[in-house]
Amino acid sequence: MAARVATITGSVRFMERASASIVGGDSSTMRVQPYALPLVADRGKGSRVWDIDGQEYVDLNMAYGPLIFGHRHPRIVAAVTRQIAESGSQLGFPTTISVRVAEKLKSLFPSIELLRFANSGTEAMASAARLARAYTGRPKLVLFEGHYHGWSEALFNRYHPPLEDLPQGPYGPAIPGTAGMSRALDDVIVCPWNDLAALEIALADHGEEIAGVLMEPVMGNAGVIAPQPSYLQGVRQATQRYGILLVFDEVITGMRVAAGGAQERYDVSADITVVSKAIGGGYPVAAFGASEKIMQPIVEGRMFHGGVFSGNALVMAAAEAVLDEVLEQREAIYTHLDATGDALAGGVHEILVELDVPHVVHSVGPMLSLFLTDEPDVAITSYRDARRHGDFESFITLQHEMQRSGVFFHPNMFEPMFLSTAHTAEDVELVLDRLEVAARECLAR
């Protein structure tokens, strides 16, 4: 692989064409940020992606997390191809494959007795919030600063606000995430992450009105920030005291930080679980599930859930291939993912220490974040810490240098890096070699 990307002329020109038909040139704002170097992808395989100029990159983005086996894993490709060729992609009726996928998913998440499939994490989280309200008969929800649960009207809190917009007290109202929203967030309370005392105050003030406490059990949308020791257990106990449902958004963590997600890794059970990304291996699928008792509003028809493409046979084929691989190779897969993540995180830290670059590196298995900071030796345990100390401009500069050297991760410091089973020790070594050169050029003092 060349040490330096020769040209991105094709990507630059194509984005001009794309912007004439698609707003911003793509159908997700995160893929076309104004500070990003253009990269129009042509294909991916394993740990690599190629752009339309033919340039090759080590991919540390993995499609924002779904590709735990890398691009074009043969088992997933074979399963999807077989499903299309022999049975069809969308049948419009109940299918045996969706039941098999549900049974296998349940075996990884013991807190789930019944589930429903959806098409995205946004859809599944909106349904989970509705389910919490339908089951409890209560109106309010608690969210956390820096957590993202999709762009639905019910949950799209502004998850990256400036510090001056955050409340001074232990909790405050949600901030609409975009123009055009209704007053759906009026019943949403937002607390700081990793601050159990603040949550306890919010529950003491509003506990009898709160249907659910919704969280990413590992923050993954304002950088990777793990729960502090005993924090999840404390939240679990607090919600139980008030009869509040604990909802884990495992869209990112499910089948990534462990086969059974953060619930397995931290030994904490949720009342409602949402999974997406990794279970589809690159295909659009999600699920939300809970105990049979909690799912009764849907069972009885009091709460509606639907979707023409929910649980369609094509994505079920992909999901079954992913689940079969995990169930057959569970120990080897997560040993590899953890070891690869530890090696990359440790190597990044060593390089930046040597170069005297202030930073914090966080990793939870194959989820990693590099925070470049305004001063050394800071602790980042919440969104406020990351916002207060993050050197976002220097991170963009570093990312540009890394992309030019043939390594891609997102230029927004809040976006994690994701590894896969396709990433090897040699990939990690290459990334670290390129990082040392890039950091010396643009960060070293």
C-alpha positions in Angstrom: 0.0 0.0 0.0 1.4 3.4 -1.0 2.6 5.6 1.9 0.9 8.6 0.5 -2.4 9.1 -1.3 -1.5 10.5 -4.7 -4.8 12.3 -5.6 -8.4 12.7 -4.7 -9.3 14.6 -7.8 -12.1 12.1 -8.7 -13.7 12.3 -5.3 -13.6 16.1 -5.4 -15.2 16.3 -8.8 -17.8 13.7 -8.1 -18.9 15.4 -5.0 -19.6 18.5 -7.2 -21.9 16.3 -9.4 -23.5 14.6 -6.4 -24.4 17.9 -4.7 -26.5 18.8 -7.8 -28.9 16.0 -7.0 -28.5 15.0 -3.4 -28.4 17.6 -0.6 -24.8 18.0 0.4 -23.8 15.2 -1.9 -24.9 12.3 0.3 -27.9 11.2 2.4 -26.3 11.5 5.8 -24.9 14.7 7.1 -22.2 12.9 9.0 -20.7 11.6 5.8 -20.3 15.1 4.2 -19.1 17.5 6.9 -17.6 20.7 5.5 -14.3 20.1 7.3 -13.8 16.6 5.8 -11.6 15.7 2.9 -13.7 14.2 0.1 -13.7 10.4 -0.2 -16.1 8.8 -2.5 -15.9 5.1 -1.9 -15.7 2.5 -4.8 -15.4 -0.7 -2.8 -14.3 -2.3 0.4 -12.8 -5.7 1.3 -11.7 -6.9 4.8 -10.0 -4.0 6.6 -9.6 -1.9 3.5 -11.6 0.6 1.4 -10.8 2.1 -2.0 -12.0 5.4 -3.4 -13.0 6.2 -7.0 -9.4 7.4 -7.6 -8.2 3.9 -6.8 -6.6 5.0 -3.5 -6.4 2.3 -0.8 -7.1 3.1 2.9 -7.0 1.1 6.1 -10.6 1.6 7.3 -11.0 2.5 11.0 -14.5 3.6 10.5 -16.1 0.3 9.5 -19.3 2.0 8.2 -19.7 3.7 11.6 -19.6 0.4 13.4 -21.7 -2.3 11.7 -18.8 -4.2 10.1 -17.4 -6.3 12.9 -16.1 -8.8 10.3 -14.9 -6.2 7.9 -16.1 -5.5 4.4 -17.7 -8.3 2.3 -17.3 -11.1 4.8 -17.7 -14.3 2.7 -20.3 -15.9 4.9 -22.5 -12.8 4.8 -22.1 -12.4 1.1 -23.0 -16.1 0.5 -26.0 -15.9 2.8 -27.5 -12.8 1.2 -26.8 -14.0 -2.4 -28.5 -17.3 -1.6 -31.5 -15.6 -0.1 -32.0 -13.4 -3.1 -31.4 -16.1 -5.7 -33.5 -18.9 -4.0 -36.2 -17.2 -2.0 -36.4 -13.4 -2.5 -35.5 -10.3 -0.6 -38.9 -9.2 0.6 -41.8 -11.6 0.8 -44.4 -9.6 2.8 -45.3 -12.5 5.1 -44.0 -14.1 8.3 -40.9 -16.1 7.5 -39.0 -18.9 9.2 -35.7 -17.1 8.9 -36.9 -14.1 11.0 -37.8 -16.5 13.8 -34.4 -18.2 13.7 -32.7 -14.9 13.9 -34.8 -13.8 16.9 -34.1 -17.1 18.7 -30.3 -16.7 18.1 -30.4 -13.1 19.2 -32.2 -13.9 22.4 -29.6 -16.5 23.2 -27.0 -13.6 23.4 -29.2 -11.2 25.4 -31.0 -13.0 28.3 -32.9 -9.9 29.2 -34.9 -10.3 26.0 -37.8 -12.7 25.9 -39.8 -11.2 23.1 -38.6 -8.8 20.4 -39.6 -7.0 17.2 -37.3 -6.1 14.3 -37.0 -2.7 12.8 -34.9 -1.1 10.0 -32.6 1.2 11.9 -31.5 2.2 15.4 -33.6 5.3 15.1 -36.7 3.4 14.5 -36.0 0.8 17.2 -35.2 3.5 19.8 -38.4 5.5 19.0 -40.3 2.3 19.6 -38.5 1.5 22.8 -39.4 5.0 24.2 -43.0 4.5 23.2 -43.0 1.0 24.8 -41.7 2.4 28.1 -44.5 5.0 28.2 -47.1 2.5 27.1 -46.1 -0.1 29.7 -45.7 2.3 32.7 -48.4 4.8 31.8 -45.9 7.6 32.6 -44.9 10.5 30.3 -41.3 11.4 31.1 -38.0 10.1 29.9 -34.5 10.7 31.1 -31.6 11.0 28.6 -27.9 11.8 29.0 -25.6 14.5 27.7 -23.6 13.4 24.7 -25.8 10.3 24.0 -27.5 9.9 20.6 -30.6 7.8 20.1 -31.4 8.6 16.5 -33.2 11.5 15.0 -36.8 10.7 15.9 -39.1 13.4 17.2 -39.3 11.6 20.5 -35.6 11.4 21.3 -33.5 13.8 19.2 -31.9 15.8 21.9 -29.0 18.1 20.8 -26.2 15.8 21.8 -23.2 18.1 21.0 -24.3 21.5 22.3 -21.9 24.2 23.4 -21.2 24.2 27.2 -23.0 27.5 27.7 -26.3 25.9 26.6 -26.2 23.2 29.2 -28.0 23.6 32.5 -26.2 24.7 35.7 -28.0 22.3 37.9 -27.9 18.5 38.1 -30.3 18.1 35.2 -32.3 20.2 32.7 -34.6 20.1 29.8 -33.8 18.5 26.4 -32.6 20.8 23.6 -34.2 20.0 20.2 -31.6 18.4 18.0 -32.7 20.2 14.8 -34.9 22.9 13.4 -38.5 21.8 12.6 -39.1 19.7 15.7 -42.4 19.8 17.7 -42.7 20.0 21.4 -42.2 16.2 21.8 -39.1 16.7 23.9 -41.1 18.6 26.6 -41.3 15.5 28.7 -37.6 14.7 28.4 -35.0 15.4 31.2 -31.3 15.3 30.4 -28.6 14.5 33.0 -24.8 14.4 32.8 -23.3 11.0 32.0 -21.4 9.1 34.8 -22.9 11.3 37.5 -25.1 9.1 39.6 -25.8 11.8 42.2 -27.4 14.0 39.4 -29.6 11.2 38.2 -30.7 10.5 41.8 -31.8 14.1 42.2 -33.8 14.0 38.9 -35.5 10.7 40.0 -36.3 12.1 43.4 -37.9 15.2 41.8 -39.8 13.4 39.0 -39.6 9.6 39.7 -43.4 9.0 39.7 -43.7 10.6 36.2 -40.7 8.9 34.6 -41.3 6.0 32.3 -37.7 5.2 31.3 -34.1 6.0 31.7 -32.5 5.7 28.3 -28.7 5.5 27.8 -25.8 4.2 25.7 -24.2 1.9 28.3 -20.9 2.9 26.8 -21.1 6.4 25.4 -20.2 6.2 21.8 -21.5 9.4 20.3 -19.4 12.0 22.0 -16.3 9.8 21.9 -15.9 6.5 23.6 -16.5 7.1 27.3 -17.0 4.0 29.4 -19.2 3.9 32.5 -17.4 4.6 35.7 -17.0 1.6 38.1 -20.4 0.7 39.6 -22.2 3.4 37.7 -24.4 1.1 35.7 -25.2 -0.9 38.8 -26.1 2.3 40.6 -28.4 3.4 37.8 -30.0 -0.1 37.7 -30.8 0.1 41.4 -32.1 3.6 41.3 -34.5 2.9 38.4 -35.8 -0.2 40.2 -36.6 1.8 43.4 -38.9 4.1 41.4 -40.4 1.4 39.1 -38.7 3.1 36.1 -37.6 1.0 33.1 -34.0 1.0 32.2 -33.5 1.2 28.4 -30.1 0.3 27.0 -29.3 1.7 23.5 -26.9 -1.0 22.4 -27.1 0.1 18.8 -23.3 0.5 18.8 -22.3 -1.8 21.7 -24.5 -4.8 20.9 -22.4 -7.7 19.6 -19.4 -5.3 19.5 -18.0 -4.9 23.0 -19.1 -8.5 23.7 -21.4 -11.0 22.1 -24.1 -9.9 24.5 -23.1 -6.3 24.3 -22.5 -4.0 27.3 -24.9 -6.1 29.4 -22.5 -9.0 29.2 -19.4 -7.0 29.5 -20.6 -5.1 32.6 -23.0 -7.7 34.0 -26.0 -5.4 34.1 -29.4 -6.2 32.6 -31.7 -3.7 31.0 -35.5 -3.8 31.0 -35.6 -2.8 27.3 -32.7 -3.5 24.9 -32.1 -2.0 21.5 -29.5 -3.5 19.1 -28.7 -2.6 15.5 -25.4 -2.0 13.6 -23.3 -5.1 14.2 -26.2 -7.6 14.1 -26.6 -6.9 10.4 -23.0 -7.0 9.3 -23.6 -4.0 7.0 -27.3 -4.5 6.3 -30.0 -2.2 7.7 -31.6 -4.0 10.6 -32.4 -3.3 14.3 -34.4 -4.9 17.1 -35.9 -3.9 20.4 -36.9 -6.4 23.0 -37.8 -7.0 26.6 -39.5 -9.4 28.9 -42.8 -10.9 27.9 -44.5 -8.8 30.5 -43.1 -5.5 29.2 -43.8 -6.4 25.6 -47.6 -6.9 26.4 -48.7 -3.5 25.0 -47.6 -4.7 21.6 -48.8 -8.3 22.1 -52.3 -7.0 23.1 -52.4 -4.4 20.3 -52.5 -1.4 22.6 -49.3 -0.1 21.1 -48.7 -0.2 17.4 -45.5 -1.2 15.8 -45.1 -1.8 12.1 -42.8 -1.4 9.0 -43.0 -2.8 5.5 -39.3 -3.7 5.5 -39.1 -4.6 9.2 -37.5 -8.1 9.4 -37.3 -8.5 5.7 -35.7 -11.7 4.5 -32.7 -10.1 2.9 -31.4 -8.5 6.1 -32.5 -11.5 8.1 -30.1 -13.6 6.0 -27.3 -11.2 6.7 -28.1 -11.2 10.4 -28.3 -15.0 10.6 -24.9 -15.2 9.0 -23.5 -12.8 11.6 -25.1 -14.5 14.5 -24.0 -18.0 13.4 -20.4 -16.7 13.1 -20.6 -15.2 16.6 -22.2 -18.3 18.1 -19.6 -20.6 16.6 -16.5 -18.5 17.1 -17.5 -16.4 20.1 -14.3 -16.7 22.2 -11.9 -16.3 19.3 -13.8 -13.3 17.8 -13.9 -11.2 21.0 -10.4 -12.2 22.1 -9.1 -10.9 18.8 -11.2 -7.7 18.9 -10.1 -6.9 22.4 -6.5 -7.6 21.7 -6.5 -5.5 18.5 -8.2 -2.6 20.2 -5.8 -2.7 23.1 -2.8 -2.8 20.8 -4.0 0.2 18.8 -5.0 2.2 21.8 -1.7 1.4 23.6 0.4 2.3 20.5 -1.4 5.6 19.9 -0.8 6.5 23.6 2.9 5.7 23.4 3.5 7.7 20.3 1.7 10.8 21.6 3.5 10.6 25.0 6.8 10.4 23.2 5.9 13.5 21.1 4.6 15.3 24.2 1.1 15.8 22.6 -1.7 16.2 25.2 -4.3 13.6 24.7 -6.5 10.9 26.2 -7.1 7.5 24.6 -10.2 5.5 25.5 -11.0 2.0 24.3 -13.7 -0.5 25.1 -12.8 -3.6 23.1 -12.8 -2.6 19.4 -14.3 0.8 20.1 -11.7 3.5 20.4 -11.4 7.3 20.8 -8.5 9.6 20.6 -9.1 12.9 22.3 -6.5 15.6 21.6 -6.7 17.9 24.6 -5.9 21.5 25.5 -3.7 20.4 28.4 -2.1 17.2 29.6 -3.4 14.8 32.3 -7.0 15.6 32.0 -9.8 13.1 32.8 -12.6 12.7 30.4 -15.6 10.9 32.0 -18.5 12.9 30.5 -19.6 14.9 27.5 -18.7 18.2 29.3 -15.1 17.0 29.9 -14.8 16.1 26.2 -16.3 19.4 25.1 -14.3 21.5 27.6 -10.9 20.0 26.9 -11.1 18.7 23.3 -8.8 20.2 20.7 -11.1 19.7 17.7 -9.1 21.7 15.2 -5.9 19.8 15.9 -7.8 16.5 15.5 -9.1 17.6 12.1 -5.5 18.5 11.0 -4.3 15.1 12.2 -7.1 13.2 10.5 -6.4 15.0 7.2 -2.7 13.9 7.4 -3.7 10.3 8.2 -6.3 10.2 5.4 -3.6 11.5 3.0 -1.3 8.7 4.3 -3.9 6.0 3.5 -5.6 5.6 6.9 -9.2 6.7 7.4 -11.1 7.5 10.5 -13.8 10.2 10.9 -12.5 13.8 11.2 -15.0 14.6 14.0 -13.2 13.7 17.3 -16.6 12.7 18.8 -16.9 9.8 16.3 -15.2 6.6 17.5 -12.8 4.4 15.6 -14.1 0.9 15.0 -12.0 -2.3 14.5 -13.1 -5.6 13.0 -11.9 -9.2 12.9 -10.4 -8.4 9.5 -7.9 -6.0 11.1 -4.6 -7.7 11.8 -1.5 -6.9 13.9 0.1 -5.8 10.6 -2.7 -3.3 10.1 -2.2 -1.9 13.6 1.5 -1.6 13.0 0.9 0.2 9.7 -1.6 2.6 11.3 0.9 3.4 14.1 3.7 4.0 11.7 1.6 6.4 9.7 0.4 8.1 12.9 3.9 8.7 14.2 4.8 10.4 10.9 1.6 12.5 10.8 1.8 13.5 14.4 5.4 14.6 14.1 4.4 16.8 11.1 1.4 18.5 12.6 1.2 18.0 16.4 4.7 17.7 17.9 5.8 20.6 19.9 
